[in-house]
Amino acid sequence: MPTITDYTVNNGNYQDDPDFRPNMVWYPVPDGTEVKGAVMVCPGGAFMFRSGNEGAPVAERLAELGWQSFVVNYRVRPYTMEEGSLDLARAIRYVRSHAGQYGIDPDRIASVGFSAGGILCGDEALHFDGQVNGTALDDSYVPDALDDVSADVCAIGMIYSFYGRLSVSNNNVDDLRAGNIPPTFYTYGTEDPFYRQFIANANAAREAGVQVEEHVLDGWPHGFGVQGEWTTWFDSFLTQIMSH
């Protein structure tokens, strides 16, 4: 994927060295478990790092429930959110183009993100889905065969997250409607500092015509990761969406 960031030296403030390349790690559905589809898992970390407790543990749990799960290690600081969104789009395209290998229907691919990772999922769905490719950031980018594959997802999980940018939700109903975003699942706690923004964003998504499922956890903080029952609720949500 192209870059608009000139990053050559790690001064100690960055998670990744300049030679880092975006990648994903597959957590397969266990043998004997029915494969329902695929989920792209995007850890949070304020676009400064990728949180470990929002990656592998979540993917392992979703795999147990029947979802081929992929932890997306997207670019973070000093790169921009948009560069990370292209990484997610690329990962979705790869999974879709290898749907047969993973035993999934190519239309049954969802994404789930935590905090900044959810914002990334939303940005990808709003601005980098379909066949939008690297030329959106770099005119010199030369698309390849994978760019001909759609980067759409059929559903998004916003786990203590929202559509918008870091720390600021986009509650503009017209923007959300124009983005044609997929059914969205929200889970967040009442002790989260962004609690009111989550409420406002879910309401704006509903007003924009988006199918929304929302779970509010009384007394829960930000950053609970895989804890709680939300993975079971998310499994039911995805199963319902994909059955239609």
N, C-alpha and C positions, 0 to 999 in steps of 0.2 A: 504494500500500500504506500501511496505517496506521503510525503511529510512536508509540513510547512514550518517545522521547527528545526533549527540548526543546532543539533546537540552532539557535541564532540568530546566533552570532558565531564566526568562525574566528580563534582566537588564535594561529595559526601552527603548531599542533601536529596539525592534521588534514589528510589528503590532499585532501578535498573541501570545497568551500564549502557553506554552508547551502542554497543553491538547487540543489545536485546532485540529479539524479533518476536512479534505477537504470535501466540500459539494457543492451543487448547488441549485439555486433557480429558479423555473419554473415560467415563465411569459406566461400564456396560450393565444392562439389566441381567440379574443372575439367571443362570440356567434354570429352566422350569417355570420361570415367571413370564406371563404374557407381556409382550412389548406393545405399549399403547401409543408411543410417539417419542418425540425428542424434546429436551429442554436445554436451552443455552443458559448457563449460570454465570452471572456477572457479579463478582464480589464488590463491595464498596471500599471506601478509603479516602474520600474527599478528593479523588483524582490525584492523590499524592502517593498512594500505595494500594495494593490489593489485599484485602483482609483475609487471612487464612481461615478464620472460623466461618466465613461466608462463602467458601469455595468447596473444598473436598467434602466436608461433613454434610453439606446440603446436597451435593451431587450423589453421594452414596445413599442418602435417604431416599431421594427421588428415584434412583435406580431400583431400589428395593420395591418401590411402588409401581414399577413397570415403565419408567421413562429412561430412554437412553439419554444420559446426562453428560454435558460437556462444560467444563469450567473454562471460561474464556479469559486468558491472560492478555488483556488489552493494554495499550500504551497509556501510561500515566505521566505526571509531571516529569519533565518540562513540556511534554506534548499536550495538545489541546483536547477538549472533549470531542471535538469533531474528528480528530484523528483516531481516537478510541472508538468512535461510532463506526468508522470505516472498518476497523478491525473486527468489530462484532458482525457487521454486514458480511464481511469476507468469511467469517466462521459459519454463519448461517448458510451462505451459498455452498460452502464445502460440504456441510452435512446434507443439504438438499441434493446436491449432485451425487452423493454417495448413499442415498436413501436405501437402495437395495442392499448394500453391504450392512447397514445398520438395522435392516428389517423393519423399516418404518414407511408410512405413507408420506411422500414429500410435502404434502399439505399440512401435516401434523407436526409442526415445529413451533414451539413457544419459547419465550425468553422470560427469565426472572432475574431481578436485580435488587440489591440491597443498598439503600442510601444512594451514594453516587452511582453505584452499579445500576440501580433502577432508573436514575436520571439518564444514564447512558442508553438503556433499553428504550426509553421514551424518545430520546433524540434520534436513535436509529430508526424507529418506527415513523417518526414525524418527517425526517429529512434525508435518510439514507436507505430507505427501503426500496422495493421494486428493483429496478435496474440502474439506480443511481450509483455511480462508481467514483473512482479516485479523481476524475477530472473535475468533480465538484470543488476540490481544493487545489488541484494542480493541473493547469492546462496541458502540461507536458506529459502527464500520465498516459500510458498506452494500455488500454483495456485488454484483457486476455479472455480466454474462453469462459473462465469462471464468472466473469462480469456479465455474461449473458444469462446467468441463473438468477432468479428472483431472490431478494433478501427479505421478503415479507415473513412475518410471523403471524400465527393465528390467534395468539393470546399473549398477554404480558402480566407478569406478577410484580407488583410494586410492594416490596417489603420495606417498611418504613421509608418510603420514597414517593416521588411524584413526577409528573411531567413538568419540565422546566429546566432550570440551570442550578448549579450548586447553591444551595441554601435559599433559592427563590423559586416557588412554584409558578407555573404559567396557568392561570385560571381563566384565560381568555377563551370563552366558549367558541367564538368564531375560529380561532387558531386550532383548537382541538377538533372541531368539526371538519375544517379544511384538511387536517392531517389524516382523516379517515383511519383513525387508530383502532386497533382490534379490541375485543373484550378485555377488560382489565380487572385484576384482582388486587385489592389493597388489604394489607395487614399492618397495624401499627399500635403502639401503646399510648395510653393517656399521659404517661410521664415523659414522653418524647418531647424535646424542645420544639420540634416541628409539627406537633400535634394539630394545631389549628390549620396549618397549611395543608396537611393531609386531608382534613375534612373538606376544606374549600376546593381542593383539586379533584377529589372524588365527586363532589357535587357538580363541579363544572363539567367533568367528563360525562356525567349522566345527562346534564342539560344539552351537551353536544350530541347526544344520541348514542353514546357508547354503553354497551352492556357492562355494568359494574357489579362486582361482589365485594363487600367491605366487611372486615372483621376488626373490631376495636378491642384491645386487650387492656382491661382496667389495671392500672398501676404498673404497667410494663414500660421499660425505658427504651432508648435507642440501642441498637446493636445486639439484639438477642440471638441473631443467627438462626440456627436450626432448631432452637428450643421451642417447646410448646407444640400445639396441635395444628399449626398453620399448614404444615406440609400435607396433612391429611385433607384439610379443607381445599388446598390448592389442587391436589390430586382429583378430588371430586369436581372442582370447577373445570379443570382441563378436560376431564372425561366427558362432561356435559357439552362443552364447547366443541370438542372434536367429534362427538357423536352426531352433530348437526353439520 
